[in-house]
């Protein structure tokens, strides 16, 4: 029987740029690593789920901002001087 060469697994330790473009780059890097054999389906699945969670969080923050804006534009709230709620940190949604 011939021995099969095992591929050495490479783990990326670079920090992801915290923008939508950085997340896309990380996803595509993981896809390439998976196709190249230096990643595993379990790792790719975990990264995909994490990115989905980040996207869901951003979506929720956008909805809260929309709701806050609509509430401050109501005449009875303007008269009382309602302020906009600040949620999370400023997000870059594109690059």
N, C-alpha and C positions, 0 to 999 in steps of 0.2 A: 504494500500500500504506500502510495506517495503522500507525504505530508503536505498539507495545505498551509500556505503562508498566511499568517494572521495579520490583518491590517492593524497598524497602530492607531488607536483612537486619539484624535486631537480634540482638546477642549478649549474653546475660545474663552479667554478671560478678559477681553476688552470690554470696557464699559459701553453701554448702548447710549447713544445721544438721545435725550428725552424729548424727541419730537416725533411726529407721525412719520417723517422721512427716515429717522433713525430706527423706528420700529419696523418699517418696511424693509430696510437694509438688513436688519437682524433676521427677519423672517426669510428673506431670500438667501442670506448666508447659510442659514440652517437647512434650507431646502437643497442647496448645493452640497453641503456636508453630508446630508442624508443620501443623496444620489451618488456621492463620491465614496461612500462607505465609512466616512470618519465620524458619523453620528448614528444614533439608533432611533428607531421609530418611537420608542418611549420618550426619549429626550425631545424629539421634534414635536410630539404631541403635547408635552408639558409646556414647551415654549409657545406653541400655538394657543393653548388655553390661557396662559398668562397674558398674552397679547389681547386675547378676547376680553379678558377681565379689565384690562386697561381701557380698551375701547368702550366697554360698558360704563365704566366710571366717568369717562369724559362725556359720554352721551348724557348721563345723569346730571353732571354739572352744568351742561348746556341747557337742559330742561329747567333746572333750578334757576339759572340766570334769566331765562325767558319768562318764567313765572314771576320772578322778582321784578322784572321790568314792567310786566303787565300790571302788577299790583301797585307799583309806584305811579302808574299813569292814570289810575282811577281818581276821579275828582275828590272823593272823601279822604283818600290817603294823601293826596297832594296838600290838602289843607292842613293836615296834621304833620306834614314834613317828614314823611316816611323815607328812610334811606334804603338804598339797594344793599342786599345781603352779599357779602364777599365770600365766595366759596373756593376752596383750594388755592392753587397757585396759577398764575397766568400760564395758559397752555399755548403752544405753537401747533396749530393744526395743519401746517403745511410748510414746505421748504422749497 
